[in-house]
Amino acid sequence: MGEWRQVRLGDLGEVNRGRSRHRPRNAPHLYGGPYPFIQTGDIKGSNGRITRHSQNYSEVGLAQSRLWPEGTMVITIAANIAETAILTYPACFPDSVVGFIADPKKANVRFIEYLFRYHKQQIQHENVGTGSVQDNINLQTFERLILGVPDLEEQGRIVSVLGALDDKIELNRRMNETLEAMARAIFKDWFVDFGPTRAKAEGRAPYLAPNLWNLFPDTLDDEDKPVGWEMRPLKDFFSIIGGGTPKTSIEEYWNGEIPWFSVVDTPPKGSVFVIGTDKSITQRGLKESSARLIPEGTTIISARGTVGNLAMAAQEMAFNQSCYALQCNENTGDCFVYLAADQMVSQLQSMAHGSVFSTITRQTFEAISMAMPLSSNMNVFEDIVVPLFQRIGSNVAESRSLAQTRDLLLPKLMSGEIRLAEAEKVVEAVA
């Protein structure tokens, strides 16, 4: 490893805070336009690259902010401190985020982003003992931070090693989004739009294989649903199971072998499955609390606060009381239940109520109805969609393994504990 020089972030490019004079709830006229507006939550869930966002600025919003270029590194300085990512398209962001535009003659921005992951705990420590209500840091934090940086060639080599792992993770994410979209499209066509039956009734040509086409009724009834399909409340499609939390004051209940799901464990879009959870409980914690164990394949939906977040359990796990588990019954399958919940999320959210937190209850599932298909339709649907979900699950597991390898190599490369040649061999074996 060559000589690494000691520099500050500002020596490598432009460092400035984002800009937004108003909060979304106070200025709705700033939003709804074509300009991406990145927030701290978007950065935290990005795996180092901003590829999607949840809100856009209007022309007025842009005028009181700044459009940062593609390739800007963003760093959160409030709420989720020291989370980092790189913009893959131009975007605005608020003053709770700092932007860094690398001087290409001095720094590879992807290397700097990896370097900040390495220094994450050190940066977060800046706030220890301040007594602030909301943890935060500021530009002075980065002025005090000394970074060890090699020459551009070595920066590029390190990026190629760690980037190969992140590139594969990103490929898996995009593949999973496509697979989930395919499953969602089939569900909507068959069970929401009644596409095959509607096409038959209108005399249109078949667009499914004959064995599938023949499974659907030829006509719609007076309620505009396939003949023979009965409208049933959503709760008839699955069992609703409540969650629970062991007492946090009893140490013997926690850090056990049973994954325990809460909203923070919700997988990003395109992942579906939750494999690992932030917290776990013991058998005693399960037995001596209202927590319930659910089997692999069960859908979990957040029911309080952030209503409608979905996940599918990749293994047996428990979950907290802010969620419900939706377990398939003899009439349905795991994939059908997940996609039915996904299809109904907006309705569930609109029916949520509560003076402090938005909440859905068991009665909410009784108030929404959908057509119950024939068992033959349901069985064939599962046969088609289950392999898609299995591939998603395999990709999620692989990405988790790749991320663990990356997180193992990163500090060793940045500290000089391991040589690049050794790291390259590790990556070749797994990526």
Helices and strands as residue ranges (DSSP letters): E 5-7, G 9-11, E 13-17, G 24-26, G 28-30, E 31-37, H 40-44, E 49-50, E 55-57, H 59-63, E 73-76, E 84-87, E 97-102, H 109-118, H 120-125, H 139-144, E 147-149, H 152-187, I 188-192, H 195-201, H 210-213, E 230-233, G 234-237, E 238-242, G 251-253, E 254-261, G 263-265, E 273-274, E 279-281, H 283-287, E 299-302, E 310-313, E 318-319, E 323-328, H 334-350, H 362-367, E 369-372, H 375-415, H 420-430
